[in-house]
Structures are given as C-alpha cells and as structure tokens.
Amino acid sequence: MFKKMSWSAAVLLLLAGWGYAQVEIPPIIHEDLPNYYLDMVNVRSDKPNQSRLDVYIKVPYDELQFLKTPSDSFRAKYEVTVVIFDEDDFQADGKTWQRAVTVGSFAETSLRTRYSYSHTSFDLDPGTYRVTVGLMDMDTRKTLTQKTKLELRDFDNHKLTISDVLFADSVHVTPDGAVKAFPHVNTPRRRAGSLYGLFYVYSKKDLGPYSVRLIIRNAKRKKVFQDTRQFPRVGMATPIVFSVPDSQLAHGQYAMQIEVKAKKQKAKLETRFLIHWQGMPVTTTDLEKAIQQLQYIAHGKDMKKIKKARPEDQMRAFLDFWKRRDPTPGTERNELMEEYYRRVQYANEHFSGMREGWKTDMGMVYIMLGPPNDVERNPMTRSYIPSFFTERPIKAWEVWHYYDLNRYFIFVDENGFGDFRLENPQALDDLYNIFRY
C-alpha cells in the first residue's frame, strides 16, 4: 500500500499530526500564535549610575489577525507586555502598550515582509535581570512569550567602555553626533547589501581619536571579515557606525569582536548576531547542519547535489530542493519546510543526550511522522518483557502509537542513560519510500 503512494502522501504525513498531539509529546509552537522578532540592546543611561535597556520588536503582518473595517480597510491590534525581574526574582520594572495596524487591501494582511514596529526603554541599576516579553493578538487573544536573561553593564565607572551593538537597516549620524537608526531586529534579509552596526564608545575624558578594530568569525571560528578605522571623539558618547558585508556571509550565526583603543586605554566587546536569509527555515541558524538534517526526506542524489554545490550556491540548491516540494507554490511560505524544521528543533530540545536529538531514533520517527497519537511509558522497569524485547533486561521503554497509520514504534533504553533505540525499525521501511519519492 505505502510503496504506491506519491510525494503528496508524504506532504500530508508531514503537515498532519499537530492537531492530534497528546500531552506526552506536545508540539513546539502552535500555528495560530502570533510570532515576532525581538532584539535588546544595553547602552549608557542619561540618568546617573544607571544603565539603559532598549527593547525592539517587529511583528510580521501575516502573524496578526486582521479584520475588515467599515471603510473597507483591514485592521489588526496587538498588545505588548515587558516585565523585568531582578536577581531576587522581584519585578524591577515593566510596561504594557498596544499597537494598531491598518492596511488598504486584503493581500497586505498576509505579507511576511511588512512589519509593525515597537520600541521602549528602561533605566535600571547595573546587574543581572530576567526579561519576559509577551505579545497578545487583541482579536484572537493568543499570546506568545519570549524570555531572556541578560546583564546590564556599568558604563560610568570605567575610563573607556563600549555599548552593545544595534544592528540596523540604515543609520544616519549628523555632524554633532545625533543618530537616527532603523533597527533590523533580527528579521530575515531579502537581498544582499549592507547591514549596519551601531554602538557607542563612552569616555569622560578626551582621550583623542578612537582606533576601532572589528573582526567577524563564522560558527567554525574562521575569520570572514576584518576592518580597522579611526573615529574622532564626539563628546562623552561617540557613535560608531560600520557596515557588515552580508553579501559575503552565508545563513548562520556569527561572532563579532570589537576592540577600541585610545592612548593607553583599551576596551573590548564580543557579541553574536544572525544572518537569516529570506526563505530559510526560521528555526535554523546553520546551513550546513540544515543540509545534513535533510537525510530523512532527501534521496542520496539530492543530498549529493546540494553538498557538492559551490559554497556561494549551496543555499540556492537547498532552497530549490524545498521549492520543488512546496505544497503552496506562489506564496511566501513553504509550510512543508517550516514544519520539517520545527520537528527538527523539537527533537533537539527533547531527545538530545549522547547525540543531538535529530540524530536519535526518537528524533528520526518524530521528524518523519510528527507527534504520536498515544504514548505508553515504563520509565524504570525491572522485569523482562518477552513479547517486545526477547527476554533481555532493560531500564526503560516507550511505545509510540500512530493510529492513523496503523503503526507503533518501540523504543528501549538498555543502559539507563536515556539513549532510547528503536526496537522495530522494520515499521519504518516502507515509509522511507514515501518521503524519498
């Protein structure tokens, strides 16, 4: 039966199942929750002995619920709540505000490249904080929360210090040092050009011009960019703007090292940033690993073609693979690709141990079939179960049931370290023929 099924059957298997998840294995996120991009930047406060936290938020239009208005336009409303807790878990500060977005046509409501922008600031004592940011769609009442732990630095008690880096789509600095920036907020890059970085160098004394050295390294710590420049001091807070050559940077995470020298003083900062190209899965930050993770769905010839592509062509080969399998061609979203890599992310978060979660047997089954309809567990068994395990002692076992497929999968942990192995791999044999159509 399964060997005669087409690729469309695999699409259904990948896209189905989230609505049937049981409490034992919940999904990573719900499709109807509003998603958004978030960035936080620590700079010097204008208030004595305090540090400032800038919070930037961008909400894609297609993540909001738009309703038609009497004037034939479409409107969405959302609410943002930011709560800040100190090291003792007491609320140090917080704000709540609402935003409304109005567009003139229904087509605009589903754009992934248009955003509603919000920004707020907090002046706090230097120290460690936990920041919770919640976004609620005012129509659906659905909420998505992001939590971050960060350190607000003391910029006043040092001869030379550097603020965090704000990445922006454009930055304009006037001769007197006034800055106008349009924050990028970690949104996907649509085309190569320039991504700008803005940070401040703080010094109460006039130490003369600043020598600024910038180094960017990829995930393998290989140097991909370096630049050294001189900047004149502009008062106590000197804005430094530089251009990141994103055309030279593949999809992935990067480390940026900044060193500032002035006379005998020196300040250093290391930060990380993400280059996320439009069309890549939102849950991936490493193109090389995303290609490796195709092994459950790609033929050997497809994997070989992508891996053999030139480095500058590899992302295009990867996206072409998914484009040919897009269940809704002509739209900005590839639901199949997004679902696949959400499952990869879930596997990494829940099944990792001796190996990355996506490489485990549980991860493999979860990525291919999604959450099971039912799970049987025995976490600490001392008995023999001849019908399942041929009379050998085990530490724990689980059975995942997929009633719609008339399948079950048995996982056993023989050593007690949580390394569950698939006991009946033959249950997957004919399913590979579907996924690798």
N, C-alpha and C positions, 0 to 999 in steps of 0.2 A: 504493500500500500504506500509506504513512505517513499520508496525509491521512484515512484512515478509522479511525485509531487514536484511543482515548479518552484522557482525562486519566490514567487508571490506567497507560497506557503510559509517560507522562511520569514518573510516580512510580517506575516500575521503572527507567527510564533514570537518574533522579537517585540512587536508592538503590543501584543496582547499580554495579559497576565498581571498588569499592575493593579487592575481593579479587583483581582482575586487574591491579593496578598493577605496572608494570615498574620496574626500578631507575632508569630515566632520569627518571621523574616519580613519586616516592614520595608517599603521602598525608601530610597534615599530622599526624594522630594516628591511633592505632588504637582502635577502639571498645572493645576488651577491656582497655585500660589504665585503672587507677583514676585518676580525676580528683579534684582537691581545690582548696580555696581557701586562699590564703596572704596573710598580712599581716606586715610587720616595722615595729617602732617603736623609735626611738632615744630613750632617756631618760638621766638622770644616774645613775651608778652609786653605790652606797654605799661602794665601795672608792675610796680616794684616787687622783686623777689618771687614773681610768678612766671609760669610757663603757659604758652597758649597751644591749644589743640584745635586744629581746623578739621572739620568733618565735611567731606564732599560726597554727594550722592547723585547718581544718574539712573533714571528709571526708563527702560525702553517702552515705547508706546505699545508694543504688542503684548506687554505683560500687564497692561491695565484694562479694566472693563469700561468701555466707552458706551454711553447711552445717547440716543438721539434727542436733540433739543427741539422745542417748538420752531426755532428758526432754521431747522434742517441742518444744523451743525452737529458735532458729536463731542461729548464732554465726559471726562473721567476725573475722579477725585481720589486722592490718597492722603494718608496721614503718616508722618514720620515721628518716631519717638526715640530719643537718645538718652540713655541713662548711664551715668558714670559712677562706679563703685571704687572705693579706695582699698588699700591692702587689708583693712579690717572688715571688709565687706559692707561698709556703711555707704549710703548714697552721698556722693560728693557734689553732684550736680545733675542736671537733666533738663531737657526741653522737649516740647511736642509742638508740631506745626502741621498745617495742611496745605496741599497744593492742588490746583485745578488745571486741567489741560483741555483746551478746546481746539478742534481741527475742523476743517471745512468739508472733508469727504470721508466716506467710509474706508476707502483704500488707505488713508493715512493712519487709521487706527491700528493697523497690523504691521506697521513699519518697525523693523528691528534696528534701523539706523537713525531713528529720531528719538531724542531723549528729553525727559523733563529733568531739570537740574535743580538741586538744592544745596545750600551751604550754611553751616553755622559754626560758631567758635565758642570755646570755653577757656577761661583763665583759671588755672589751678596751681596749687603748690607743686613743685617738682616732686616726683615719686612714681610709684607703680600703680596702675589703675586697670580696671576691667571695664570695657565699654560695650554696651549692648545697644544695637541699633535695630529697631523694628519698623517694618513698612506694612501698612494695612490699606488694602483697597477699600474705599468707603462704600462701594456698592456690594461687593461680594463678602466683605468683612474678613477676607482671608489675609493672613499675616505671615510674613517671613522674617526671621530674626537672624542677625549675624552678631557674633561675639568676638571681641579682640582684647588681648592683654597687651599693654604697652607701657613704656617708661617715658615719662615727661622729664626732660633734662633741665638742668640749671644752667642758663646761658649768661648769668650775671657775674658769677664768681670765678671767671677764667679770663686770662688775657686775650685769648683767641679761641673762638668756638664756631661751629658750623651747624646750621639748622638742618632739619630733614629736607629731602628733595621733593618738590612738587612737579610732577610730570604734566605737561600741558600741550595742547594742540597749537597754541600760539602764545607768545609773550611779548609785550611791548614795555620798554623801560624808557622813561623820559630822562633828560639830562640831569634833573635834580634827584633822580633815584626813585621816583614814583613808578609803581609796577601795575600793569593790567594783564592778567593771565586768564586763559580759558582752560581750566583743568581737564585733563584727559580722563581721569577717574577709572583707569584700567579697562576701558571699553575696547572692543576689537578694532584693529587697524584695517581700513578698507583699501588703502593704496600706499605705496612707498612714498616717502617724502621726508619730512623732518618731524621728529618728536622732540619737544623741548624740555629741558630740565631747569628748574629754578630753585636756588637755595640762597641763604643769606650767610654772610660772614660777619660775625659780631666782634667788635673790639672797641673798648672805651678809649684807648689811646691811639693816637695816629702813628701807626707802625709803617706807614708808607704803602706802596703798591703791594698787591697780593699776587703771589705766584700760585696758580691753581693747576694741579695735575689730576687728570681724570683717566681712569682705566676701567674698561668693561670686560668681564670674563663670562664665558658661557657656563653651562651646567657642569662641564668637564674641566673647569678652571682654565681653559685656554683663552688667552688674550685675543679679543676680537676688535678692540678699539682703544686708542690712546691719544690724548691731546694735552698739551701744556700751554697755558696762556697767562698773560699779565693783565690784572684788572686794577684800576685806580680805586683807592678807598673813597667811599661816598658816605661820610658820617659814621655813626656808630653801627648801623646796619647796612652793609653793602650788598645789593642784589647781584647774584652771579647767574647768568643765563648761558646755557650751552645747548648745542644741537646733537641729538642722538641719531646716527645714521641708520635708521631702521631698515633701509633697503639692504643693508649688509647683515641683518640679523634674522635668523630663522625663528619660527614659532618656538617659544620656550622661555625659561626663566634665566635671568642674568644677574650677576653681582657687579655692583659699581663701587669702585674705591675712589675716594676723593681725598686729596691732600692739599692743604693750604699752608703756605709759608709766608712770613713777613718778618724781616730782620731775623732775630734769633727764636721767634715763636713759630710753633707748628701745631696744626690741628688736623685730625683725620676722621673720616666717616666712611663706613661701609654700609651699603643698602642694597636691597634686591628689588628687581622690577620684572614685569612680564611683558613680552611682546606677543600679543594674541592676534593673529591674522583672521580677518573675517572669513567665515566658513569652517574654521576648525572647531572641533568639539569644545564646548565651554568648560568641560571637566578635565581637559588635558593641558599639560604645560610642557610636554616633551614630545616632539615629533617623532624622534627615533623610537621611543617606547610605544607611542601610539601605533606605529607601524608594526612593531613586534606583537602588539595585542590583537592584530588582525587575524592571527593564526587560527582562531576558531571559526572564522567566517570566510577566509580567502583561500583560493586554490594556490598550490605551490607556484604556478606560473605567474599569478598576480603578485604574490609576495616577492618573487624574484625580480619582476619588472620594476616594482617600487624601490626595492633595496638597491638595484643597480643603476637607478637614475642618478644623474649628477646632483650634488648637494643643492644647487640652486633650483633644480627641477623636481626635487623629491616631494615637496609639499604639493605641487600641482599633480603629480602622479597619485599621491594619496587621495586628494580631493576628487580626482577623476574616477578613482575606484568607487568612491561613495556616490558620486553623481550618477553613475550608471545604475545604482541601486536605490535612488531617491524615490520614495513612494509618492511624492507630490512634486514632480519636476515643474519648474517655472516659479516656485515660491522661494523665499529666502531661507526657509528652514528645511533641513533634512532630518525628519523625525526618526528615521531608522538609525542614522549615525548617532544622533543625540541619545537615543535610548540605549544603544550598544555601549557607549562610553559612560553613561550613568551606571550601568550594571558593572562595568569595569571598576569604576570608582567605589561602588558599594562593596564589591568583592575585596578590594584593597583595604577598605575600612573595617570589614567584619571577619574576613577569613585569613588575614595575614598571620604568620607565625614564623616558622622556619623558612618560608618562602613568601614572596609577595602574594597577596590574596588572589590576583587574577591568574596566577600560575598554579594554584591549588586545584584539586579535583572538585571541591565545592564551588570554587570560583568559576571553573570551566562550565559546570552544569548551570550555575546561576546566570552566567553571561549568555549562554545559549538559550535557556528556557525561561529565565525570569524567576520570580519567587514561586515556590511550590504552593499548591492548594492546602496542604497539610503537612505537618512535621511530627514524627514520632521520635522521642529522645529518651535515652538512658545514659545519663552523664557519668555514672560510676557503677558499672556492673561488675560483679564478681563471678558471674555464672557463665556457663557455656551455652551457646545457642546453636545447636547443630544445624538447624534448617537454614540459617544465614551464614555462619562462619566456620563451617566444617570442624566444629568441636575444638577450636583454639581459643585460649583466653584473650580477652580484650579489656581495655579500660573504659571505653565508651563507644556508643554507636548512635547513629541517626538514620532515619528513613524519610526521604522526601517523596511525597506523593503528588503526581500531576494527573489528576483525574481526567482532564480533557484529552490528554494524550494516551491515557491508559498505561501509564508508566510509573515506576517507582525506582528510586536510586538509594542504595545502601552505602553509608559511609562508616568506616570503623577507625577508631583510634587505638592502636595496639600498645603505644608506649606511655600514654597519659600526658603527652605534651600538646594536645590539641591538634595534632597533624592527622586529620581525617583523610583516609584514602577511599576511593570509590571501589566497592567490592564487586559490583556487577557492571563493568564498563561495556559489556555487550548491549546493554539497554540503550547506548548512545550510537551504536554502529550505523544504523540506517539513517539516523538524524543528521549525521555529517553530510550525507548525500544531498540533503535539503539545503543546508546552509552554504555548501560549497558548490551550488548549482552554477 
